[in-house]
Amino acid sequence: MNLKSIFITLFFILCSFSTSAEELNNNQNTEFNVYTGVFDFSDDGKKSNLFGFQHQNENLNRDTFLGNLSPVTGGLITADNAAYIYTGVQAQYKIGALNFTPSFTPGLYHEGDGKDLGHIIEFKSELQFSFDLSNNSLLGFSYNHISNASLGDKNPGANSYMFNFFKTF
C-alpha cells in the first residue's frame, strides 16, 4: 500500500463522517484537531517529525457510566513518509478550563521510510490534555503509544508526543 493509496482511503473515511456545510455552521458540532509533534521520540534512530489531523462529530457523543464517549477518525504522516489512519473512541472529562481526553483508536500503518512496527494493523492509546482558549477553540498536548499487540512477528511500538489545536465548527 503506497502513501497515495493511504491518503485516498483516509479522504473517503473522513468524507463518510462529514456533515454538510450548512449543518456545520448551524450546529457547531464538528471538531477538527490539527497536531504536530515527534513520532517515536524514545527511539533516537527512528524518531521523526509528524503532522496529523482528527475529526470528531459531537452529534455522536454519548453520556455513559465511563463519561462522555464519542467516535474519532484521523490520520498522521511522519517526515519519513510513515502514515497511520485510524478510527476509534475517546472519552471526554472537563475539569474547569482543563479537558482530559483518553482515547483508543485501531488503525492501519504504512511504514514508508520510517519505523517498522511489525504489522499493518496497529492500536493507538492516547492521553490528551487541553485548555479552553475560547468557546470554540482549544490548545493541548498529547502523548500516545502505537503498538500491534503482538499481531506481528515483532512489536517494537512507538511513543509520540504532539501539540494540538482544536476548532469547533
Summary of the structure (lengths in Angstrom):
residues: 169
radius of gyration: 15.9
end to end distance: 33.0
largest distance: 49.2
contacts: 537
relative contact order: 0.19
helix: 15%
strand: 57%
